[in-house]
Each structure stands twice: as C-alpha cells, then as structure tokens.
C-alpha cells in the first residue's frame, strides 16, 4: 500500500472494522498527513453486503460508485480488498460470477487490485475459482503467476 501511495496513487482500502484501526495506525507511522489523505476506506461488510446479502450486481454497483470519482477526475488509483465471508453458506456460483465480473472490470479500467483471502477457510472449489480469476497469487511470501488464470474478453 505504501508503494502505491509513493507512486502517487489513491488507495481504496476495503477492510473490516476490526482490522482497520491496526492498519491505520501502522500506516500513520509510515506516511505523512498528506499521504494518509490518499487512503479512502470502505467497510468491507458494507461493500460486499450492501443489498443485505452477497449479491454480485449490488456489489458491482457499489464498486462502480466508489471508483467513479477517480475515473471522472482522471486520478490513478488502486484497491486493496479484504474479502471475507462469515460462513461459506453463500452460493459459490455467486462468488464465481462476482470474481469474473471484477476481473473484467480490473482489466477494462486497468488498475491494480489486491485481494486478501483466508485460504484455510475456503473449499477447494473456491480456491480454484480464485486461481482462475486472479493473474497473480501471493501464497505465504511468494508471488506466483496463476497458471489457471483465464481472463474474460467480455462479460455475458
């Protein structure tokens, strides 16, 4: 995140209420007051459940609304998203649909998006989806290119 700010990018930080104060305090020790103003926080629960449930079209609308000011003002930005589900009861096909839509948006708008997931809490099927919709994956301390990544040329 610090690298993005030093590069002049605004940061959309999608994070939960529990972890955000720790991240904020850590960044506050590293960045100037002006640099801290480049970080725009979105509550991840509000982001992923803005419609009351995990509903990809509502999440995409929230995303589009969040990035529109950056696009309108031609500001460079990147996003860091902490993706979490309280349970795995959400239909997995919805997660797959959303991940593919977001990957298409990232490619179309050409901005860096970093997503964080808790690997041990995900079924293998979901891990496969994530490998297919993310070109790079950080596992432990290694950044790898996903050999399963399949970018969409168009969203149906």
N, C-alpha and C positions, 0 to 999 in steps of 0.2 A: 504494500500500500504506500509506503514511504517513497519507493521508487517512482510510482505513478505521480505522486504529488511533486516530486523533484523534477519530473519530466513536464510538469505544467498541466497535468490532467486533473479534472474534478473527479471526485470519488463518490459513487453511490454505494453506501455500505448497508447491506440488508442483513440485519443482525437482531438477535433476541434481546429482551430487556435484562436478562440475567448476565450475559457476557459483555454487553456493550460498555458498561462502566469500566471494566478491566481494559478493554481495547482503547477506550477513550483516554484513560489515564496513561497507558503506555505510549500512545501517540503524542499526547500532550508533552511528555518528557523529551520527545524526539523532534517535534515540529514547532515552528513559530506560530504565533497567534494568527497571522495571515494565512499560513499553510493549513492550520486547523479549520479555517473557514471554507476550505476547498472540499471538506468531507461533509456529505449530506446523508444523514442516517434515515433509513426506513425500517420500521419494525417488521421483522420477518413474518410474524404471525399475521399482521395486517396485510402484508404483501401477498402471502400465499392463501389466506382465508378471508379476503376482503368481501366475498359474497356469502360468507357463512360456512362454506365448505371448500374443499380443494377443487376448484372449477377453472380449468385452463383458460377459457375465454375471458373470465373476470381477471385472472392473474395477468394475462397479456394486456388487457385494457389498463390495468394499474401500472404495468411496466411502461406502456406507451405514454401514459400521462406523466410518469416520473421522468422519462428521458426527453420529452418534447421540448422543455425549455433549453436543454443543451443543444438539441438539433436546431431550434429556432435561432439561437444566438451563436451558432457555429462554434460551440465550446467542445474541446476534446474531453472525453470522459471515459472512465472505466468503472466496472461494477464488481464488487465483492459480495457474494451472497452465501449466507449460511443457510443451507437447505436442511430442514429437519421436519420430521413428521412425528407426532406424539405416539402414533401407532402405525402399523402397516395396514390398517383397515381401508385406507383409500384405495379405490380400484387402481391396480397397477397400470392398466391401459391408459388412464387419465394422466398418470405421471409420464408415461412414454409419449403421449400426444404432446404434453406441455414441453418436455425436453426437446422434442423435434422442432416445435414452433420457436422456442427460444434459440436453438442453434441456428435456425434460418434467419431470425432477426439479428443475431450477432454477426453472421456473415454478410447480411444485407447492409447493416449500419456500420460494419467494420469497427467494432470497439472491443477491447479486452474484457472478458467476463471470467472471473474466478469463482467457482462454486466449491463449497466445502460440504462434505457429507460424512457421516459416521459409518464407515464401511461395515463394521461388525453388526450393525443393526439392520442391514439390508439383505433381503433374499438374493440369491444368485441371479434370478431373472432380472431384478432391478439393476444389479451391478452390470449385467450385460447391456442393458439399455443405456446406462451411463457411459459405458465404453464406446457404444455406437454413436452417441450424440455429443461427445467431448473429444476434440482432437488431441488434447494433452491431459495427462492424469498425473497428479502428484501422489505417489504412494510412499509412505514413510518419508524419506528425504530425497527420493529420486523422481525427477520429472521425466516421464516417458511419453513417447508418441503412441497413441492408441492405434493399434493395427486394425481394430474393428470399426473405427470411425467411418461413418458414411454420411457426408453432408447431403442435404436435400437441395435440389436445384429449384424446387417450387414447393410450397405448402399447398396441399389439396384443400 
